Amino acid sequence: MKIATFNVNNVNRRLPCLLEWLKKDAPDVACLQELKALTSEFPIAAVRKAGYGAVWCGQAPRFNGVAILAKGAEPIESRRGLPGDAADKQARYIEAAVNGVLIGCIYAPNGNPQPGPKFDYKLAWLERLIAHAAGLHASGLPVVLAGDYNVIPTDLDIYPTTSYDDDALLQPPSRERFARLVAQGWTDAIRTRYPGERIYTYWDYMRNRWARDAGLRIDHLLLGPSIAKRMLDAGVDKWVRGLPDASDHAPAWVVLR
């Protein structure tokens, strides 16, 4: 079972890239983030034609948005939105069961500029994620939390640079919250597969960063204990980032026994 996460950075604009990836790599589950579409604008007809069922949540205006795609199946939605703040209407979390695995699709806030209200929201949102994840972990269910966490966990997850020193993605409070989440007992699939290597999932459009491989690892797949022992492989489909008019992210994935 191959589970992937992909920040598409506008699902309709990047639809050719998305469909090419689905056809070539055929993940069993694909978590999408940053749809930048209203719920009614999600390209469900094209997704179904590609062989996938889906659940999704867009946002007005056309910001954020998350979706879970399942090959040859219909995901069974269990939650949209994190608990803990009924006033939060941003489309950043959706959860569904697919073939016996509970999938949480995450698009965490960017948090820039920091300090400020956007960074405060990021930290509060991550606290809500930590609380919800604790319940999922305690349930004993087979769970995968996949998505764009907008956190660079360590210096190994960013190319050697000082240009991000003031960025919300690597501030100590951001890293502390991600570390505290993982410490609940989740397995970081990509880092487990590549314990000492610089593996990136995001390359900014600016300053020729893709050509220079000046990337960040901010897209993560966290595996619950019953799933982690079934992990066979994990990686990043870098070729997708090189497609014409590509997203600035590449899909990250894990294969489970």
ABEGO torsion letter per residue (X at the ends): XBBBBBBAGGAAAAAAAAAAAAAAAGBABBBBBGAGBBAAABBAAAAAAAGBBBBBBBBOBBBEEBBBBBBGBBBBBABBEBBGBAABABBABBBBBBGGBBBBBBBBBAGOBOBEAAAAAAAAAAAAAAAAAAAAAAAGBBBBBBEBAGBBABAAABBBBAAAAABAAABAAAAAAAAAAAAAGBBBAAAAABAABBBBABBBABGGAAAAGBBBBABBBBBBAAAAAABABBBBBAAAAABBGBBABBBBBBBBX
